[in-house]
Amino acid sequence: MKQETKGNTLALLALAVSAFAIGTTEFISVGLLPLIAEDLHISITGAGLTVTLYALGVTLGAPILTSLTSTVSRKTLLLWIMLVFIAGNLLAATASGIVVLLIARVISSLAHGIFMSIGSTIAADLVPENRRASAIALMFSGLTVATVTGVPIGTYLGQQLGWRAAFFAIVAVGVVALIANLILVSSDLRKGIRTPLGTQLKLVTNGRLLLAFSITALGYGGTFVVFTYLSPLLHEITGFAEHTVALILLLYGVAIAIGNIIGGRAANRNVSKALLIMFLLQSLVLFLFMWTAPYKAAGLITIFFMGLLAFMNVPGLQIYVVQLAERFAPEAKDVASAFNIAAFNAGIAGGAFLGGIITDSIGLIHTTWVGGAMVFGAVLLTLWSRKLEKSDQTERLQPTILGGITR
């Protein structure tokens, strides 16, 4: 029994290493944008497409590939995911131009999308039912560690040895993850459950779930209008030297890790109220950054709070979508999270693309208030959703009250 528990813990660590590699490659472009732009002789916004198309690949890949591979052995699928991930990042490291680099980013993103969809179910299957939440948390800790250490270290490597070195380092971590999964993850995992297309359509045709997905896309994506171009903004507007950007990204990552913990606890109480407060605060901080960005001390303080709030909404958004799915499309509850992951990345793609347009048209500094306005859109949608919730509660109470009167 102890041997089995130890083996399962090691398998979870293998999944966490995979999540670390995938989390690092998702956001690594943010720190490397100026280096990629200079080396490939393209604009900053052209380099920004490495963020936009990656997120778009995850958006489309998560629900579609998860459905298409539902009958494949989970371990076999996991190994293929890491092979595709390694191939995508190796192609990125050796890309001769922006077109090849963008193709490489899309390949990597497809691996990301499907891993995020099946990783939590694999983690849950490795342990007894009463330890599933902890197992999933351990697996996702790889993403948190990636934001805190992977992205800053990758950025530092890129600045010292060239941006390609960062992708070669990610390939090396991917190889370690592949070997770990091969050796440590059991082959006896259950197969996935095929979800009929009609069931999946219920998620994207239900008004309340569409509203929740829109909240996810706007609330999460608004931050990426600014975050995608944070490196050039810090250099050109705030006046930091390029080599200090990695340290600032480390500060941002630490803030994200703290915010995740706070966000999870807040969402346990009243999820829609917690989301409303988080979005409102993040919107205000992004608006404030327009005024503090030109000043180093004030800018750093604002960036810390941006990071604190940036991913704080993630646990709440996931819980909220599952709660709504349980009410409005219970048979599609299992794939609701995959669709919400798609919404997260649709927000990243839209935010990064919008940030590029703003940078090219009116300047980097204006990404701040535009991002704030996008997050404020999520505030308004959350208010609308809460109003609908209260209306639902009133409708449910009325039959009870009337029944009591008639009796």
C-alpha positions in Angstrom: 0.0 0.0 0.0 2.8 2.4 0.9 4.7 1.4 -2.2 1.5 2.2 -4.3 1.1 5.6 -2.6 4.7 6.5 -3.2 4.3 5.5 -6.9 1.2 7.6 -7.3 3.0 10.6 -5.7 5.9 10.2 -8.2 3.4 10.0 -11.0 1.8 13.2 -9.9 5.2 14.9 -9.8 5.7 13.7 -13.4 2.5 15.5 -14.3 3.6 18.6 -12.4 6.9 18.7 -14.4 4.8 18.4 -17.6 2.6 21.3 -16.4 5.7 23.3 -15.5 7.1 22.9 -19.0 3.8 23.7 -20.6 3.1 26.7 -18.4 6.6 28.1 -19.1 6.2 27.9 -22.9 2.8 29.6 -22.8 4.1 32.9 -21.3 7.8 32.8 -22.2 7.2 35.0 -25.3 6.1 37.9 -23.0 9.7 38.2 -21.7 11.3 37.6 -25.1 9.2 39.8 -27.4 11.9 42.6 -27.8 14.6 39.9 -28.5 12.5 38.0 -31.0 11.5 41.2 -32.8 15.1 42.4 -33.1 16.5 39.0 -34.2 13.8 38.3 -36.8 13.7 42.0 -37.9 9.9 42.3 -37.2 7.9 44.7 -35.1 7.0 44.2 -31.5 3.4 43.5 -32.5 4.5 41.0 -35.1 6.4 39.2 -32.3 3.2 39.5 -30.2 1.5 37.1 -32.5 3.5 34.3 -30.8 1.2 34.9 -27.8 -2.0 35.4 -29.8 -1.7 32.3 -32.0 -0.6 30.1 -29.2 -3.7 31.1 -27.2 -5.9 30.6 -30.3 -4.4 27.1 -30.7 -5.3 26.2 -27.1 -8.8 27.7 -27.6 -9.6 25.4 -30.6 -7.4 22.5 -29.5 -8.7 21.9 -26.0 -12.3 20.9 -26.7 -11.8 19.4 -30.2 -8.8 17.3 -29.5 -10.1 16.2 -26.1 -13.2 14.9 -27.9 -11.3 13.2 -30.7 -8.9 11.4 -28.4 -11.4 10.4 -25.8 -11.0 6.6 -26.5 -7.2 6.6 -26.6 -5.3 5.2 -23.6 -4.5 8.0 -21.2 -0.9 7.1 -20.8 -0.4 6.8 -24.6 -2.1 10.1 -25.1 0.1 11.7 -22.4 3.3 10.5 -24.1 2.1 11.8 -27.5 1.2 15.1 -26.0 4.8 15.5 -24.6 6.3 14.4 -28.0 4.3 17.0 -29.8 5.2 19.6 -27.2 8.9 18.8 -27.6 8.7 18.9 -31.4 6.9 22.3 -31.3 9.4 23.9 -29.0 12.4 22.4 -30.9 10.9 23.9 -34.1 10.6 27.3 -32.3 14.2 27.2 -31.1 15.5 26.6 -34.6 12.9 28.8 -36.5 14.5 30.8 -39.3 11.7 33.3 -39.5 8.5 34.5 -38.0 6.3 32.2 -40.1 8.1 29.0 -38.9 8.1 30.4 -35.3 4.3 30.9 -35.4 3.7 27.4 -36.8 5.9 26.1 -34.0 3.8 28.0 -31.4 0.6 26.6 -32.8 2.0 23.0 -32.6 3.0 23.5 -29.0 -0.4 25.1 -28.2 -2.3 22.0 -29.4 -0.3 19.9 -26.8 -1.1 22.5 -24.1 -4.8 22.4 -24.8 -5.3 18.7 -24.6 -2.9 18.4 -21.6 -4.9 20.9 -19.6 -8.1 19.0 -20.4 -6.9 15.5 -19.4 -4.2 16.3 -16.9 -6.7 16.9 -14.0 -8.6 13.7 -14.7 -5.4 11.6 -14.8 -4.3 13.1 -11.5 -7.7 12.4 -10.0 -7.5 8.7 -11.1 -4.1 8.2 -9.5 -5.4 8.6 -5.9 -8.4 7.6 -3.8 -11.5 9.8 -4.0 -10.9 11.6 -0.8 -7.5 12.9 -2.1 -8.5 13.9 -5.6 -8.6 17.7 -4.9 -5.1 17.5 -3.5 -3.8 15.5 -6.4 -5.2 18.0 -8.9 -3.7 20.9 -6.9 -0.3 19.1 -7.0 -0.5 18.7 -10.7 -1.5 22.3 -11.3 1.3 23.5 -8.9 3.6 23.0 -12.0 1.8 25.9 -13.7 2.2 28.2 -10.6 5.9 27.3 -10.3 6.2 28.0 -14.1 4.8 31.5 -13.6 7.0 32.2 -10.6 10.3 30.8 -11.8 10.1 29.3 -15.4 9.2 32.5 -17.2 11.7 34.8 -15.4 14.5 32.2 -15.7 13.6 31.6 -19.4 13.6 35.4 -20.0 17.0 35.7 -18.2 18.5 32.8 -20.4 17.1 34.5 -23.5 18.7 37.8 -22.6 22.1 36.2 -21.8 22.3 33.6 -24.6 19.7 34.6 -27.1 15.9 33.9 -27.2 16.4 30.5 -28.8 18.3 29.3 -25.7 15.0 29.7 -23.7 13.2 27.4 -26.1 16.0 24.8 -26.0 15.8 24.9 -22.2 12.0 24.2 -22.4 12.7 21.3 -24.8 15.1 19.8 -22.2 12.4 20.1 -19.5 9.9 18.5 -21.9 12.3 15.6 -22.4 12.6 15.1 -18.6 8.8 15.2 -18.4 8.4 12.7 -21.2 10.8 10.2 -19.5 9.1 10.8 -16.1 5.7 10.1 -17.5 7.0 7.0 -19.4 8.5 5.5 -16.2 6.2 6.8 -13.4 2.7 7.0 -14.8 0.7 3.8 -14.7 -0.6 2.2 -17.9 -3.8 1.1 -16.2 -5.5 4.5 -16.3 -9.1 4.4 -17.4 -10.0 5.6 -20.9 -11.8 8.9 -21.4 -15.5 9.1 -21.9 -16.7 10.2 -25.3 -19.1 13.2 -25.0 -21.6 13.3 -27.9 -21.5 16.4 -30.1 -25.1 17.2 -29.1 -24.1 17.3 -25.4 -21.2 19.6 -26.2 -23.5 21.9 -28.1 -25.6 22.4 -25.0 -22.7 24.2 -23.4 -22.3 26.8 -26.3 -26.0 27.3 -26.9 -27.1 27.9 -23.3 -27.4 31.6 -22.7 -26.2 31.5 -19.1 -23.2 29.4 -19.9 -22.3 31.6 -22.8 -22.5 34.6 -20.4 -20.1 32.8 -18.0 -17.7 32.0 -20.9 -17.8 35.7 -22.0 -17.0 36.7 -18.4 -14.0 34.4 -18.5 -12.8 35.7 -21.8 -13.1 39.4 -20.9 -12.1 39.2 -17.3 -9.0 37.1 -17.9 -8.2 38.5 -21.3 -8.2 42.1 -20.4 -5.0 41.7 -18.4 -3.2 40.3 -21.5 -3.7 43.5 -23.4 -1.0 44.9 -21.0 0.8 41.7 -19.9 1.7 40.7 -23.5 3.6 43.9 -24.0 4.8 44.4 -20.4 8.5 43.8 -21.4 8.7 46.6 -24.0 6.5 48.8 -21.8 8.8 48.5 -18.8 11.8 49.2 -21.0 10.4 52.1 -23.2 7.9 53.8 -20.8 9.2 53.1 -17.3 12.8 53.2 -18.3 14.1 49.9 -16.8 17.1 48.2 -18.4 16.2 45.1 -20.4 18.2 42.8 -18.1 16.0 43.8 -15.1 12.8 42.7 -16.8 13.4 39.1 -15.7 13.5 40.2 -12.1 10.3 42.2 -12.5 8.6 39.1 -14.1 9.7 37.2 -11.0 8.0 39.8 -8.8 4.9 39.4 -11.0 5.0 35.6 -10.7 5.3 35.7 -6.9 2.2 38.0 -6.9 0.3 35.6 -9.1 1.1 32.6 -6.8 -0.2 34.6 -3.8 -3.2 35.7 -5.7 -4.1 32.2 -6.7 -4.3 31.1 -3.1 -6.4 34.1 -2.1 -8.7 33.7 -5.1 -9.4 30.0 -4.3 -10.3 30.8 -0.7 -12.5 33.7 -1.7 -14.4 31.7 -4.3 -15.3 29.1 -1.7 -17.6 31.5 0.0 -19.6 33.4 -2.6 -18.2 32.8 -6.1 -20.0 35.4 -8.1 -19.5 38.1 -5.4 -15.8 37.3 -5.2 -15.4 37.5 -9.0 -17.2 40.9 -9.1 -14.8 42.3 -6.5 -11.7 40.8 -8.2 -12.6 42.2 -11.6 -13.4 45.6 -10.2 -10.1 45.8 -8.4 -8.1 44.5 -11.5 -9.9 47.1 -13.7 -8.9 49.9 -11.3 -5.3 48.7 -11.1 -5.0 48.6 -14.9 -6.4 52.1 -15.2 -4.0 53.3 -12.5 -1.0 51.8 -14.3 -1.5 54.4 -17.1 -0.5 57.0 -14.5 2.1 55.0 -12.6 3.9 53.3 -15.5 6.3 56.3 -16.2 7.6 56.1 -12.6 9.8 53.2 -11.5 8.7 52.8 -7.8 5.0 53.5 -8.4 5.1 51.3 -11.5 6.6 48.3 -9.6 4.0 48.6 -6.9 1.2 48.7 -9.5 2.7 45.7 -11.3 2.7 43.7 -8.1 -1.0 44.3 -7.6 -1.6 43.6 -11.3 0.0 40.2 -10.8 -1.8 39.6 -7.5 -5.2 40.1 -9.3 -4.3 38.7 -12.7 -5.0 35.0 -12.1 -6.9 35.4 -8.8 -10.1 34.9 -10.7 -9.1 31.5 -12.3 -10.4 29.2 -9.5 -13.6 31.1 -9.2 -14.3 31.1 -12.9 -13.8 27.4 -13.1 -16.0 26.7 -10.1 -18.7 29.1 -11.5 -18.8 27.4 -14.9 -19.1 24.0 -13.3 -21.9 25.2 -11.0 -23.8 26.6 -13.9 -23.2 23.4 -16.0 -24.6 21.3 -13.1 -27.9 23.4 -13.3 -28.3 24.0 -17.0 -26.4 21.2 -18.8 -25.7 18.5 -16.2 -24.9 15.8 -18.8 -22.2 18.1 -20.2 -20.6 19.0 -16.9 -17.5 17.0 -17.5 -16.5 19.0 -20.6 -17.5 22.4 -19.1 -14.0 22.9 -17.8 -12.5 22.2 -21.2 -14.8 24.9 -22.8 -13.8 27.3 -20.0 -10.1 26.7 -20.7 -10.9 27.5 -24.3 -12.6 30.8 -23.1 -9.5 31.7 -21.0 -7.3 31.3 -24.1 -9.8 33.1 -26.4 -9.4 36.0 -23.9 -5.6 35.8 -24.1 -5.7 35.7 -27.9 -8.1 38.6 -28.1 -6.3 40.6 -25.5 -2.8 40.1 -27.0 -4.2 40.9 -30.5 -5.9 44.1 -29.2 -2.8 45.1 -27.4 -0.9 44.9 -30.7 -3.4 47.1 -32.5 -3.3 49.6 -29.6 0.5 49.6 -29.6 0.8 50.2 -33.3 -2.0 52.9 -33.5 -1.8 55.0 -30.3 1.1 53.7 -28.3 2.2 51.2 -25.7 1.0 53.2 -22.7 -2.6 53.0 -23.9 -2.7 49.2 -23.5 -3.2 50.0 -19.8 -6.6 51.7 -19.9 -7.8 49.6 -22.8 -7.1 46.4 -20.8 -8.8 48.1 -17.8 -11.9 48.8 -19.9 -12.0 45.1 -21.1 -11.9 43.9 -17.5 -14.6 46.4 -16.6 -16.7 44.7 -19.3 -16.4 41.5 -17.2 -17.6 43.5 -14.2 -20.8 44.5 -16.0 -21.4 40.9 -17.3 -20.9 39.6 -13.7 -23.4 42.1 -12.4 -25.8 40.9 -15.1 -25.2 37.2 -14.2 -25.8 38.0 -10.5 -29.0 39.7 -11.3 -30.1 36.6 -13.2 -29.1 34.4 -10.2 -31.3 36.5 -7.9 -34.2 36.2 -10.4 -33.8 32.4 -10.4 -33.8 32.3 -6.6 -37.0 34.4 -6.5 -38.7 32.1 -9.1 -37.7 29.0 -7.0 -39.0 30.6 -3.8 -42.4 31.6 -5.2 -43.9 28.1 -5.6 -42.8 27.3 -2.0 -44.4 30.4 -0.7 -47.6 29.9 -2.7 -47.7 26.2 -1.6 -47.5 27.3 2.0 -50.3 29.8 1.6 -52.7 27.2 -0.1 -52.0 24.7 2.6 
